[in-house]
């Protein structure tokens, strides 16, 4: 009788192990399916025109805050200082979720421009509304596109405006037209 009791206890241990494993898997599946997840965009929109007005008062320079096409929005706007050059930065997101950053340097110098366009090379020019913009595509195309996949530069007086990002060239031209309109 002790032999059959031992076999029963051994089988019961295996059964209990299987039952506990099934219960554990069921609880994990329930937690994964039952816990709500927020899939909304975590990047907040900013009012770059309002920030530009505040920044203009502190910098004492004309800050560019271009009117962007409907469906675009801004994810960042701030004053920056690199290599002793004050600049105004705005990040834009297009209607198809592509990025275009705009940096406006006050009293720009060649070092600031070289740092900003690092990894790009000049490949011609394009005249947009009477202003000559330099075209700067990337030296190292990537998939997905890097943040400086394409860039355009406009130099005026002692300042420069650089727009760069992952968007299509047509979208850069739209932004360049808006910037040109504000400079006039």
N, C-alpha and C positions, 0 to 999 in steps of 0.2 A: 504494500500500500504506500510505502514511503516513496517508492520509485515513481508511481503515477502522480503523487502529490508534487514531487520535484519537477516532473515534466509539465504539470499544470502551471506551477509558479513560473517556470521558464517561459512558457508560451504567454502567460499573462503579462510578464515584463515586456516582451516584444510588442504585444498588443497595446499596452499602455504607452510605450514609446511612440508607436505609430499614431495613436490617438492624440498625444500631446503635440507631435509634429504637425498633424493636420490642423489642430486648433491654433497653433502658432502661425501657420501659413494663412489661415483664414483671418486672424486678427491683423496681420500685416497687410493683407489685401484690403480689409475693411478700413484700416487707417489711411492707406494710399488713396482709396476712392472716396473716403468720407471727409478728409481734411480739405477745406476750401482753399483754393489758390487764386491769388490776384494776378491776372494776366495783363493788367493795364500797363500803359507806358509809364515807366518810372522817371523819365526825364521831364522835368517841369518846363513849361513854356515861360519865357521871360518877356517883359515889355521893353524891348531894346531901345525904342524911341524915348521912353521916359528916362531910362538909365543914361542915354546919350545926352539928354538935356542937363541932367545933374553933372555928368562928367565934363561937359563943355564949360560949365561954370568953374570947375576946379582946374582945368587944363589951360583955359584961355585961348584955345585953338578951335577952328571950325571942325566939328566932328561930323562925320558922314553917318547918317542913319537912313539908308535908302528905303524907298517904298517897295516892298516885295510883292510878288504876284500872289493872288488869292490861292490858298491852300498851303502856302509856305508858312513857316513859323520859326521863331528864334529860340535856341536852347541855352544861349549864354551871351552875356555882354559885360565887358569889363575893360578897365584901363590896365595896361601892362607896361613893364619896363624891362628891356633886355639890351645889353651892351650900351647902356646909357642913352637908349632911345625910348622915348615915351611913345606908346602906341595904343590904339583903340581896337579892341577885338570884338567881333560879333560872330556867333555861329548860327547858321541857318540850316533848316531842314526843308527840303523841297516836298512837293505833293507826293512824290514817289519814294519818300524816305531816303533821299540821298543827301549828303552833307556838303555844304559850302561854307568855308570860314572866310572872314574878311578881316584883314589887319591893315589899319591905317597908321602909318608911322609919321610922326611929326619930327622934322629935322632928321630925316633918314640918313643913314650912311651905308657904304658898300658892305660893311661887315654884317649889319643887321639884315640887309637884303640877302646876302649869301647864306646866312643862318636860316632865314625863313624859307628860302628856296632850296635848301640842301636836299640833294637827291633828284633835282629837276635840271633840265637844260633848256636854253632858249631855242625855240624852233619857229622863228618868224614873228610877224606882227599882224595885228588886225585893227583897222580903223572902225571905231564905233562912235557914231554921232560926232564925228570930227576929232575924236581923241584917239591917239595911237596906243594900243594895249599890246604888250609883249606876251607871247604865248610860251608857256613853260610846261611841257609834258614831263612825266616821270622818266627817270633813267631805268628804273626797275619795275616794270608792270607786274602786278600781283593779282591773284584771284582769291578772295574778294579784293576789290580795289583798296589801296591804302589811302590815308587821309590827304595825301598830296599827289594823287593820281594825275591831276591836271591843275594848272595854275595860270593866272593872268596877272600882269603887273602894269600899273599906270603910274608914271612918275610925273610930278608937277611941282614947280618951284623947288623947295628943299624937302618935300614930302613924297611919300609913295603909298599906293594902295595895292595890296596883294590879295587876290581872291584865289582860293585853292580848295580842293575837295575831291569827292567821288562822283559828282553829278556829270551829266552829259555837257559837251561844249555849248549847246544851245541854251542850257540853263545858266551857264556862266555868262553868256552874252546878254541874257535878260537882266542879270544882276549888274553887269557892267554898264548897261544902258541906264539903269536906275541910279547908279553911282555917278555916271557922267551928268545926268540931269541935275543931281544935287550939287555937283561942283560948278555948274554954269550959273 
